[in-house]
Amino acid sequence: MVHYFLEGGGFMWPILITLLFGLGFAIERFYSLMMSAVDSKSFFDEIIQAIDDNGTPAAVKVCEETDGPVSSIFYAGLSRIHRGLGDVEKAIQNAGAIEMAFFRKKHDLA
């Protein structure tokens, strides 16, 4: 393989650099996507358990300790629960829109 690369001449170096850049970009995107994922089922179970055992403050703490967009959206709603249902809905909608914008920007979706 090295033999073919060397026989290809000087134009092979830009191809190799482009290949390495593309692989790095693909790996970064895969890693980013995996880090933004949350096991929703276990997260929901943990939130329900926290609310049942210790109330809303415990659920807010679970959201603070969990990374990802789902926990951020839950946090926005739970942290405003004392203000009423209307404010909770607005907070969840705003947090969802912000998380979707970050996701689209990060993953170049239109």
N, CA, C and O of each residue as an XYZ file, in Angstrom:
440
protein
N       0.829     -1.183      0.000
C       0.000      0.000      0.000
C       0.880      1.256      0.000
O       0.602      2.218     -0.716
N       1.930      1.233      0.802
C       2.852      2.363      0.838
C       3.498      2.543     -0.527
O       3.762      3.664     -0.961
N       3.749      1.426     -1.195
C       4.355      1.463     -2.526
C       3.456      2.247     -3.492
O       3.937      3.107     -4.230
N       2.166      1.949     -3.485
C       1.236      2.654     -4.369
C       1.144      4.137     -4.004
O       1.052      4.998     -4.879
N       1.170      4.415     -2.723
C       1.124      5.806     -2.278
C       2.329      6.579     -2.818
O       2.179      7.685     -3.336
N       3.505      6.002     -2.698
C       4.721      6.674     -3.168
C       4.747      6.800     -4.694
O       5.254      7.788     -5.225
N       4.203      5.803     -5.400
C       4.140      5.877     -6.865
C       3.143      6.919     -7.344
O       3.242      7.395     -8.475
N       2.195      7.275     -6.507
C       1.164      8.241     -6.889
C       1.692      9.657     -7.030
O       1.048     10.496     -7.661
N       2.834      9.931     -6.464
C       3.428     11.255     -6.599
C       2.957     12.218     -5.525
O       2.368     11.831     -4.516
N       3.237     13.483     -5.780
C       2.962     14.549     -4.814
C       1.489     14.786     -4.556
O       1.130     15.337     -3.515
N       0.629     14.385     -5.472
C      -0.804     14.616     -5.293
C      -1.407     13.684     -4.242
O      -2.525     13.918     -3.782
N      -0.690     12.640     -3.859
C      -1.205     11.696     -2.868
C      -1.238     12.309     -1.453
O      -2.072     11.921     -0.634
N      -0.349     13.250     -1.168
C      -0.319     13.864      0.158
C      -1.590     14.646      0.471
O      -2.140     14.491      1.561
N      -2.077     15.482     -0.448
C      -3.359     16.159     -0.150
C      -4.522     15.170      0.015
O      -5.430     15.397      0.814
N      -4.484     14.072     -0.750
C      -5.531     13.054     -0.608
C      -5.460     12.416      0.778
O      -6.488     12.211      1.423
N      -4.246     12.104      1.236
C      -4.067     11.513      2.558
C      -4.523     12.477      3.653
O      -5.194     12.062      4.598
N      -4.174     13.733      3.538
C      -4.574     14.734      4.531
C      -6.095     14.883      4.551
O      -6.698     14.984      5.620
N      -6.710     14.895      3.373
C      -8.165     14.995      3.285
C      -8.829     13.770      3.916
O      -9.841     13.890      4.607
N      -8.256     12.600      3.674
C      -8.788     11.376      4.275
C      -8.719     11.439      5.798
O      -9.695     11.122      6.479
N      -7.585     11.841      6.327
C      -7.422     11.931      7.770
C      -8.365     12.968      8.379
O      -8.944     12.744      9.442
N      -8.515     14.106      7.694
C      -9.444     15.133      8.167
C     -10.876     14.601      8.169
O     -11.615     14.819      9.129
N     -11.268     13.910      7.113
C     -12.618     13.346      7.027
C     -12.876     12.305      8.100
O     -13.955     12.280      8.692
N     -11.901     11.448      8.358
C     -12.060     10.459      9.416
C     -12.174     11.123     10.791
O     -12.992     10.722     11.620
N     -11.347     12.139     11.019
C     -11.422     12.863     12.284
C     -12.763     13.535     12.465
O     -13.330     13.516     13.557
N     -13.277     14.131     11.396
C     -14.578     14.789     11.434
C     -15.684     13.774     11.720
O     -16.563     14.041     12.538
N     -15.654     12.616     11.059
C     -16.672     11.588     11.268
C     -16.631     11.055     12.699
O     -17.678     10.841     13.309
N     -15.447     10.844     13.232
C     -15.307     10.346     14.601
C     -15.827     11.378     15.599
O     -16.508     11.024     16.562
N     -15.507     12.658     15.373
C     -15.983     13.716     16.265
C     -17.500     13.795     16.253
O     -18.110     13.956     17.310
N     -18.125     13.684     15.087
C     -19.588     13.750     14.987
C     -20.231     12.556     15.687
O     -21.236     12.705     16.382
N     -19.652     11.382     15.503
C     -20.177     10.190     16.159
C     -20.076     10.330     17.678
O     -21.025     10.023     18.399
N     -18.936     10.790     18.154
C     -18.733     10.984     19.592
C     -19.711     12.027     20.136
O     -20.300     11.829     21.199
N     -19.883     13.111     19.426
C     -20.798     14.164     19.849
C     -22.230     13.649     19.934
O     -22.949     13.965     20.882
N     -22.641     12.866     18.961
C     -23.985     12.317     18.947
C     -24.186     11.334     20.094
O     -25.241     11.322     20.727
N     -23.195     10.528     20.358
C     -23.286      9.565     21.456
C     -23.325     10.260     22.823
O     -24.013      9.800     23.735
N     -22.590     11.363     22.963
C     -22.568     12.070     24.238
C     -23.869     12.829     24.491
O     -24.205     13.101     25.644
N     -24.603     13.175     23.439
C     -25.861     13.897     23.629
C     -27.028     12.955     23.902
O     -28.128     13.397     24.232
N     -26.785     11.675     23.765
C     -27.849     10.701     23.993
C     -27.955     10.382     25.483
O     -26.959     10.367     26.206
N     -29.160     10.133     25.911
C     -29.432      9.745     27.289
C     -30.356      8.545     27.235
O     -31.245      8.477     26.386
N     -30.152      7.609     28.130
C     -31.070      6.486     28.241
C     -32.362      7.026     28.853
O     -32.500      7.108     30.073
N     -33.283      7.384     28.000
C     -34.501      8.081     28.436
C     -35.320      7.264     29.426
O     -35.844      7.810     30.396
N     -35.431      5.991     29.194
C     -36.248      5.147     30.080
C     -35.714      5.185     31.511
O     -36.477      5.397     32.453
N     -34.413      4.980     31.677
C     -33.861      4.984     33.031
C     -33.895      6.395     33.635
O     -34.081      6.551     34.842
N     -33.716      7.420     32.792
C     -33.798      8.794     33.290
C     -35.205      9.100     33.790
O     -35.371      9.669     34.869
N     -36.222      8.723     33.008
C     -37.609      8.953     33.428
C     -37.901      8.209     34.732
O     -38.533      8.756     35.635
N     -37.436      6.950     34.824
C     -37.655      6.177     36.048
C     -36.990      6.846     37.247
O     -37.550      6.880     38.343
N     -35.788      7.377     37.026
C     -35.064      8.051     38.103
C     -35.792      9.325     38.549
O     -35.868      9.621     39.741
N     -36.320     10.069     37.582
C     -37.079     11.289     37.903
C     -38.341     10.937     38.697
O     -38.634     11.571     39.711
N     -39.082      9.934     38.239
C     -40.306      9.528     38.932
C     -39.993      9.077     40.355
O     -40.696      9.436     41.299
N     -38.932      8.288     40.499
C     -38.530      7.817     41.826
C     -38.148      8.990     42.732
O     -38.513      9.013     43.907
N     -37.415      9.962     42.187
C     -37.003     11.128     42.976
C     -38.214     11.945     43.409
O     -38.275     12.403     44.550
N     -39.169     12.129     42.518
C     -40.377     12.889     42.868
C     -41.191     12.148     43.919
O     -41.681     12.751     44.873
N     -41.333     10.834     43.740
C     -42.107     10.047     44.710
C     -41.453     10.039     46.085
O     -42.146     10.112     47.100
N     -40.133      9.951     46.127
C     -39.425      9.841     47.414
C     -39.238     11.183     48.111
O     -39.524     11.314     49.301
N     -38.752     12.194     47.360
C     -38.343     13.448     48.005
C     -38.917     14.705     47.362
O     -38.548     15.812     47.755
N     -39.792     14.566     46.404
C     -40.422     15.732     45.802
C     -39.619     16.349     44.665
O     -38.622     15.795     44.202
N     -40.084     17.499     44.240
C     -39.506     18.194     43.088
C     -38.037     18.578     43.269
O     -37.273     18.439     42.313
N     -37.599     19.051     44.435
C     -36.176     19.412     44.566
C     -35.224     18.249     44.268
O     -34.143     18.457     43.717
N     -35.619     17.042     44.627
C     -34.780     15.877     44.332
C     -34.738     15.610     42.830
O     -33.695     15.226     42.299
N     -35.853     15.807     42.146
C     -35.887     15.618     40.699
C     -35.040     16.671     39.995
O     -34.372     16.376     39.005
N     -35.070     17.901     40.508
C     -34.235     18.967     39.946
C     -32.762     18.601     40.104
O     -31.962     18.832     39.197
N     -32.409     18.039     41.242
C     -31.024     17.626     41.493
C     -30.601     16.521     40.525
O     -29.472     16.522     40.036
N     -31.503     15.581     40.248
C     -31.214     14.519     39.279
C     -30.949     15.132     37.909
O     -30.029     14.711     37.207
N     -31.744     16.116     37.528
C     -31.558     16.789     36.238
C     -30.225     17.518     36.184
O     -29.554     17.507     35.153
N     -29.837     18.150     37.281
C     -28.561     18.863     37.317
C     -27.385     17.914     37.175
O     -26.360     18.281     36.602
N     -27.518     16.699     37.689
C     -26.429     15.733     37.671
C     -26.366     14.920     36.382
O     -25.397     14.197     36.150
N     -27.387     15.036     35.548
C     -27.443     14.265     34.307
C     -27.158     15.177     33.128
O     -27.754     16.246     32.999
N     -26.246     14.750     32.272
C     -25.931     15.510     31.065
C     -26.896     15.146     29.945
O     -27.464     14.054     29.925
N     -27.069     16.070     29.024
C     -27.867     15.789     27.840
C     -29.047     16.724     27.683
O     -29.438     17.416     28.624
N     -29.609     16.738     26.492
C     -30.704     17.655     26.199
C     -31.998     17.316     26.927
O     -32.751     18.219     27.290
N     -32.269     16.039     27.147
C     -33.510     15.656     27.824
C     -33.503     16.172     29.261
O     -34.503     16.705     29.741
N     -32.379     16.012     29.936
C     -32.308     16.488     31.319
C     -32.376     18.012     31.390
O     -32.922     18.562     32.346
N     -31.828     18.695     30.391
C     -31.907     20.159     30.365
C     -33.348     20.639     30.221
O     -33.752     21.613     30.855
N     -34.107     19.958     29.395
C     -35.510     20.324     29.189
C     -36.327     20.034     30.454
O     -37.157     20.843     30.867
N     -36.080     18.872     31.057
C     -36.753     18.558     32.318
C     -36.406     19.575     33.388
O     -37.274     20.018     34.139
N     -35.141     19.943     33.457
C     -34.694     20.914     34.457
C     -35.428     22.249     34.285
O     -35.855     22.862     35.264
N     -35.567     22.681     33.048
C     -36.254     23.951     32.782
C     -37.683     23.918     33.309
O     -38.150     24.897     33.891
N     -38.375     22.812     33.114
C     -39.749     22.716     33.588
C     -39.850     22.548     35.092
O     -40.655     23.211     35.747
N     -39.025     21.652     35.642
C     -39.116     21.376     37.077
C     -38.668     22.556     37.939
O     -39.178     22.758     39.041
N     -37.726     23.319     37.437
C     -37.240     24.446     38.234
C     -38.245     25.597     38.295
O     -38.089     26.507     39.109
N     -39.261     25.567     37.453
C     -40.275     26.624     37.456
C     -41.649     26.117     37.877
O     -42.659     26.787     37.659
N     -41.684     24.948     38.472
C     -42.963     24.343     38.827
C     -43.738     25.174     39.851
O     -44.967     25.122     39.892
N     -43.029     25.932     40.669
C     -43.696     26.767     41.679
C     -44.390     27.981     41.058
O     -45.175     28.646     41.733
N     -44.116     28.278     39.797
C     -44.720     29.448     39.135
C     -46.029     29.123     38.439
O     -46.729     30.035     37.998
N     -46.374     27.867     38.329
C     -47.617     27.492     37.685
C     -47.395     26.786     36.361
O     -46.302     26.804     35.796
N     -48.465     26.164     35.883
C     -48.399     25.342     34.675
C     -48.027     26.143     33.432
O     -47.282     25.653     32.584
N     -48.533     27.359     33.313
C     -48.228     28.185     32.137
C     -46.740     28.477     32.005
O     -46.176     28.372     30.916
N     -46.102     28.843     33.116
C     -44.663     29.112     33.082
C     -43.859     27.845     32.828
O     -42.826     27.885     32.159
N     -44.327     26.727     33.357
C     -43.646     25.457     33.121
C     -43.684     25.110     31.634
O     -42.672     24.714     31.055
N     -44.848     25.262     31.027
C     -44.981     24.977     29.589
C     -44.069     25.868     28.756
O     -43.391     25.393     27.844
N     -44.053     27.158     29.070
C     -43.190     28.086     28.325
C     -41.719     27.726     28.498
O     -40.954     27.766     27.534
N     -41.319     27.376     29.716
C     -39.925     27.016     29.978
C     -39.534     25.763     29.195
O     -38.439     25.696     28.638
N     -40.417     24.782     29.151
C     -40.129     23.549     28.413
C     -40.049     23.828     26.918
O     -39.160     23.309     26.243
N     -40.961     24.638     26.392
C     -40.925     24.985     24.972
C     -39.644     25.734     24.618
O     -39.005     25.440     23.608
N     -39.275     26.698     25.449
C     -38.052     27.459     25.190
C     -36.814     26.582     25.274
O     -35.931     26.671     24.420
N     -36.742     25.738     26.292
C     -35.586     24.857     26.444
C     -35.511     23.863     25.281
O     -34.428     23.562     24.779
N     -36.663     23.363     24.863
C     -36.691     22.445     23.710
C     -36.210     23.125     22.440
O     -35.458     22.537     21.662
N     -36.637     24.348     22.230
C     -36.198     25.092     21.037
C     -34.693     25.358     21.078
O     -34.008     25.253     20.060
N     -34.190     25.700     22.256
C     -32.750     25.962     22.391
C     -31.948     24.690     22.153
O     -30.948     24.709     21.435
N     -32.382     23.587     22.752
C     -31.663     22.322     22.567
C     -31.704     21.879     21.099
O     -30.714     21.365     20.578
N     -32.834     22.075     20.444
C     -32.938     21.707     19.028
C     -32.030     22.590     18.178
O     -31.417     22.110     17.225
N     -31.938     23.861     18.511
C     -31.044     24.756     17.768
C     -29.587     24.331     17.945
O     -28.824     24.314     16.979
N     -29.200     23.989     19.175
C     -27.835     23.504     19.404
C     -27.577     22.226     18.628
O     -26.516     22.062     18.025
N     -28.552     21.314     18.642
C     -28.395     20.044     17.938
C     -28.245     20.277     16.441
O     -27.370     19.695     15.799
N     -29.100     21.127     15.889
C     -29.015     21.405     14.453
C     -27.708     22.087     14.085
O     -27.092     21.758     13.072
N     -27.288     23.033     14.906
C     -26.033     23.736     14.627
C     -24.846     22.780     14.704
O     -23.942     22.813     13.869
N     -24.874     21.938     15.718
C     -23.764     21.016     15.931
C     -23.702     19.935     14.859
O     -22.620     19.460     14.516
N     -24.846     19.550     14.333
C     -24.898     18.464     13.357
C     -25.269     18.929     11.964
O     -25.598     18.117     11.099
N     -25.219     20.225     11.746
C     -25.444     20.827     10.431
C     -26.722     20.362      9.771
O     -26.722     20.018      8.589
N     -27.814     20.348     10.522
C     -29.108     20.007      9.956
C     -29.832     21.283      9.579
O     -29.713     22.299     10.263
N     -30.569     21.228      8.510
C     -31.301     22.421      8.087
C     -32.737     22.352      8.511
O     -33.505     23.274      8.239
